[in-house]
Amino acid sequence: MEKKVNVGIIGCGAFAANTNKFLLSNPLYSVRAACDVNLNAAEQIAGVTGAAYYTADAEKVFYDPDIDAVFITTRHDSHVDYSVRAAKAGKHVFCEKPMALDRAGCRKIAEAVRQSGVKYSVGYNRGLAPMIAKAKALMASQDDKKMIYHRIQDPFPAAHWTNIPEVGGGRFVGEGCHIFDLLCQLAGSAPVRVYASGGIFSKSELVKIPDCAAVTITFADGSVGMTLISGTGSAGVPKESTEIYAGCKAIMIENFTRMSYFGYEGRERTNWEFDAPDKGMEIEFDLFAKSVAYGTEPPNGLANAARAAVISYMVNESVASGEPIPICEADYVF
Ligand SMILES: NC(=O)c1ccc[n+]([C@@H]2O[C@H](COP(=O)([O-])OP(=O)(O)OC[C@H]3O[C@@H](n4cnc5c(N)ncnc54)[C@H](O)[C@@H]3O)[C@@H](O)[C@H]2O)c1
């Protein structure tokens, strides 16, 4: 029989409701507990997943000897506290992005995870999306510098808690980290400089932290990644789009659904299409289960997790100062 990874879900909101299917469909997982400060939400997720119990007390989950790993899917202000407490209790940690709201939080998690030796991964799923994996494979044997562009746009609700700095960290820390990780993964080289130009574009008084920016990341091999992040876009436009240019070849990915690549595999153009976006979450959950069950590397361990988190803090700093900010490994290996 295959080894099971018994999971406690902490945070039973929209994300847990939308993604528990990836736990249920994976034979490696068994959901044992659902926890939320809102007991009704916990009860609902327990019902859907067949968990043995639901609770509002995360401590019960951390000290349940029958739980191997926790999925931390709460709002951003509790990620550090729960990650540290889970690691100290010997539970493997899958924490949704962001890793933490600041560098001190990243450091606390890194220390707790290293001391306990548990597996730790952050939910940067984009880099594992099949079309992104294909792009990486296509470029694997190229030594050309890359120009990479990724757009993420939507009409982000002003009243969403992500816009409350102390709860959500704002758009760049709270969601942009996904894209900063994606650019690093596609570049395949270490980031050396972060520059961002942007500000608060929403007209709502509820938004008190920059919500739109053009961000440029320069990499050690000379590659350049650029992302346009807009929270004041249109629901009528596909949310994300990726373009990569290297060595007179090109790769275009539309919302993780349609991909065309030009000049690879001996063909002028190749198309690939899915019925719906695949942003890599199912693969990400599977790789985390395998890391716990078989001792392999988790999909987005400490260094990757902190790298994109630190870039996100630098984006806010660069928007505020108008200056580019140098970055090196010592900035994100805590
Ligand atoms: N990877 C992705 O593409 C993706 C997409 C959406 C959301 N997310 C992430 O998922 C996480 C949850 O987002 P969401 O959209 O489900 O938010 P949400 O507000 O819908 O749900 C959060 C839940 O956490 C609970 N909660 C808040 N503080 C808590 C605490 N201290 N202890 C226990 N429970 C607590 C709330 O009651 C709520 O039920 C966030 O980290 C978010 O960034 C990731």
PDBQT file of the ligand as one rigid body, heavy atoms in Angstrom, charges set to zero:
ROOT
HETATM    1  N1  LIG A 401      -1.547  29.939  -5.287  1.00  0.00    +0.000 N 
HETATM    2  C1  LIG A 401      -2.559  30.656  -5.732  1.00  0.00    +0.000 C 
HETATM    3  O1  LIG A 401      -2.718  30.822  -6.935  1.00  0.00    +0.000 OA
HETATM    4  C2  LIG A 401      -3.523  31.269  -4.752  1.00  0.00    +0.000 A 
HETATM    5  C3  LIG A 401      -4.774  31.722  -5.171  1.00  0.00    +0.000 A 
HETATM    6  C4  LIG A 401      -5.632  32.270  -4.223  1.00  0.00    +0.000 A 
HETATM    7  C5  LIG A 401      -5.247  32.378  -2.892  1.00  0.00    +0.000 A 
HETATM    8  N2  LIG A 401      -4.014  31.934  -2.523  1.00  0.00    +0.000 N 
HETATM    9  C6  LIG A 401      -3.551  32.045  -1.127  1.00  0.00    +0.000 C 
HETATM   10  O2  LIG A 401      -4.356  31.221  -0.288  1.00  0.00    +0.000 OA
HETATM   11  C7  LIG A 401      -4.402  31.801   1.015  1.00  0.00    +0.000 C 
HETATM   12  C8  LIG A 401      -5.852  31.968   1.451  1.00  0.00    +0.000 C 
HETATM   13  O3  LIG A 401      -6.500  32.856   0.574  1.00  0.00    +0.000 OA
HETATM   14  P1  LIG A 401      -8.097  32.802   0.391  1.00  0.00    +0.000 P 
HETATM   15  O4  LIG A 401      -8.388  33.453  -0.890  1.00  0.00    +0.000 OA
HETATM   16  O5  LIG A 401      -8.597  31.421   0.647  1.00  0.00    +0.000 OA
HETATM   17  O6  LIG A 401      -8.557  33.772   1.589  1.00  0.00    +0.000 OA
HETATM   18  P2  LIG A 401      -9.931  33.690   2.376  1.00  0.00    +0.000 P 
HETATM   19  O7  LIG A 401     -10.060  34.966   3.100  1.00  0.00    +0.000 OA
HETATM   20  O8  LIG A 401     -11.020  33.251   1.485  1.00  0.00    +0.000 OA
HETATM   21  O9  LIG A 401      -9.678  32.497   3.413  1.00  0.00    +0.000 OA
HETATM   22  C9  LIG A 401      -8.806  32.599   4.486  1.00  0.00    +0.000 C 
HETATM   23  C10 LIG A 401      -9.364  31.760   5.620  1.00  0.00    +0.000 C 
HETATM   24  O10 LIG A 401      -8.429  31.809   6.695  1.00  0.00    +0.000 OA
HETATM   25  C11 LIG A 401      -9.164  31.970   7.893  1.00  0.00    +0.000 C 
HETATM   26  N3  LIG A 401      -8.265  32.591   8.856  1.00  0.00    +0.000 N 
HETATM   27  C12 LIG A 401      -7.813  33.873   8.867  1.00  0.00    +0.000 A 
HETATM   28  N4  LIG A 401      -6.973  34.049   9.894  1.00  0.00    +0.000 NA
HETATM   29  C13 LIG A 401      -6.878  32.846  10.528  1.00  0.00    +0.000 A 
HETATM   30  C14 LIG A 401      -6.132  32.379  11.632  1.00  0.00    +0.000 A 
HETATM   31  N5  LIG A 401      -5.316  33.186  12.308  1.00  0.00    +0.000 N 
HETATM   32  N6  LIG A 401      -6.262  31.089  12.003  1.00  0.00    +0.000 NA
HETATM   33  C15 LIG A 401      -7.079  30.248  11.320  1.00  0.00    +0.000 A 
HETATM   34  N7  LIG A 401      -7.821  30.638  10.265  1.00  0.00    +0.000 NA
HETATM   35  C16 LIG A 401      -7.704  31.918   9.871  1.00  0.00    +0.000 A 
HETATM   36  C17 LIG A 401     -10.343  32.835   7.529  1.00  0.00    +0.000 C 
HETATM   37  O11 LIG A 401     -11.405  32.688   8.481  1.00  0.00    +0.000 OA
HETATM   38  C18 LIG A 401     -10.696  32.294   6.162  1.00  0.00    +0.000 C 
HETATM   39  O12 LIG A 401     -11.633  31.226   6.232  1.00  0.00    +0.000 OA
HETATM   40  C19 LIG A 401      -3.637  33.119   0.922  1.00  0.00    +0.000 C 
HETATM   41  O13 LIG A 401      -2.317  32.899   1.328  1.00  0.00    +0.000 OA
HETATM   42  C20 LIG A 401      -3.677  33.437  -0.553  1.00  0.00    +0.000 C 
HETATM   43  O14 LIG A 401      -2.612  34.259  -0.993  1.00  0.00    +0.000 OA
HETATM   44  C21 LIG A 401      -3.172  31.364  -3.422  1.00  0.00    +0.000 A 
ENDROOT
TORSDOF 0
